[in-house]
């Protein structure tokens, strides 16, 4: 079946540091890949997505590239802010699995001033 | 604000009881999804409805059931509650059933004592 594995947190960084959150996936077909973000007390929000190999999703300074050869979709940001503190979820949807989102376990990011 | 409304925000009940969680999707969205978020299981897909019909089923226990009404709001019924059912239950909605963006509500925190 489909699965998503992401690095365990918490990840603690100082403001303006470089961020990488690793995400790898297993899927039987050709999934679309997503990063969702959950701010404290809120539901998940779509941060970015990529639908095919070598696509790069980007939003609010965050980027992730769909790497089929390494089955990865790592999230990066060049300079984090305190307001980026949240839980980040990597996810995939696979047409063969009914397009349901399969989520990773989430990675908590804490950015200190 | 995602436009998805979940009530109640918090629910405290005892083992063996039954509760109903309610979700109103974004205006115009036909699909409703239910997810369970717990510390040990992460974010698990439970069930999806599209325009009143069950569309997909995930890791939903037999003690749990859901439905989507003609006005498109959905209810998740949890019965014979156990301590392990304590979790954050999210509802999400989308326009259709394909690979599009999901909008999440802020969740119902269920505590079973």
Interface residues (C-beta under 8 A of the other chain):
Chain A: X32 X36 X41 X42 X43 X44 X45 X46 X49 X51 X89 X93 X95 X98 X99 X100 X101 X102 X103 X104 X105 X106
Chain B: X2 X4 X33 X42 X43 X45 X48 X55 X56 X58 X90 X92 X97 X98 X99 X101 X102 X104 X105 X106 X107
